[in-house]
């Protein structure tokens, strides 16, 4: 898995995280950690470019879900006796966009129900303008 990042300027800074290879159990935390780093500085909006992702496992799907939670501003700390809600908030859809997934990756995302929570774009300019 290779991760490349650029910062695009829309109405605010937007991080574009370009992924290459397969997203699976061996690398999904690396992707989540990079997204968290970007969220903390400099960009509270994220485009995940899936154009060069060759496959996405259930761990990869979990990574996308976790990134959505980070960008929604949801608390990730769980107090003892608490039953946290780790579902998406509507804010996630406004802060994280998916870009150019290959047909097999898009099908996997759709089957997992993740496409309900993200806007998917075919070109970078449209994704940037959507923020």
N, C-alpha and C positions, 0 to 999 in steps of 0.2 A: 504494500500500500504506500502510495506516495501522496503527500498533501502539499499543495501550493496555495498560498494565500495572497490576495491583493486587496487593496482598499479602494473602492470606487466612491466617487462623490455624487450623491443624489441630493435630496433635501438635507441629508445628514450622511455621515460616513457609513458605508455599507461594506461589510466584509464579504469577499467571494472566496469560498473554500473549494478549490478544485481537487477532486479525488481521482486517483488512478489506481486501477487494480480491483481486487475483490475486497468487499467489506465483510469481515467475519470475526470469529471469536479471538483470533490472534491479534487483531488490530483495532477493534471497535473502541477501546478506551482511549487510544491515541487520538482518535477523531473527536471523541467527546471532550477530552482535555484541551485540544486545540480550539474547539468551539468555545469552551469556557474561558480560555485565555483571551480570545477575541471579544467575547461579551464584556469582560472586565476592562478591556482597553484595546482598541479604540471604538468598537462598533457594536451598537445594540440591535443592529439589523444584519441578517445573514442570508446569503444565497449559497446553497450547497449545489455545486456543479457536479452532476452525476454522469456527464457525457462520456467519461472514460472509465466508468465503473463497469466491470465485466460481470459481476454477480454480487448479490447481497443476501447474506444468511439471516437467520432469526436474530443473531447477535448484532448484525448490521442494522436491522430494523429497530432493535432496542436502542442502538446508538442514536438513530434519527429521533426516536421518541424522547430520549434523554436530552438531546439538544433542544428540542421543542420546549421541554420543561424549563431548561436554563433560560432560554430567551423569553419565555412567558413571565419570568420573574417569580416563579413558584418557589417556595421555600423547600429546601432539600433536606433539612434537618428534621429528624423524627425524635420527639420526646418520648420518654417511657410511658407506655399506656395509651399512646396516641395512635389513631388509625388514619394515616395520611391519605390524601387524595392525589395519586400520581397520574391523573388523567390530564389530557391537554386542556388548556384554557383557550378561549377565543383569541387571546392576545398572541398565542403562538403562531396562529395563521397570519397575523399581520407582521410578525417579526422575522419569520423564517420562510424562505421560498426554495423550491427545488427547480433545478435547471437541467434541461436536456437529457433526461434519463434514456438510456437505450431501451428498446421495446421489452426485452426480457427483465430488466430492472424495474421498469414501470409496471409491468404485470405483477411482479413480486410485491411491490409497494401497494398496488391496488388490492391484491388478494389479502394482504395483511390489514387492510382498512386504513392505512396511513394517508392515502390520497384524499381522504375526507378532511384531513386536518391541514393540508398544505396546498397552496396554489403551485401549479407546475407550469413552467414556461419553456418555450423552445429557443428563445434568444435572450441574451444577457441584457440588452437595452430595455426590452419589455419588463424584465424582472426588476431592473433598477428603477424604472419609472413607476412600478407598482407600489413603491414605498411612499 
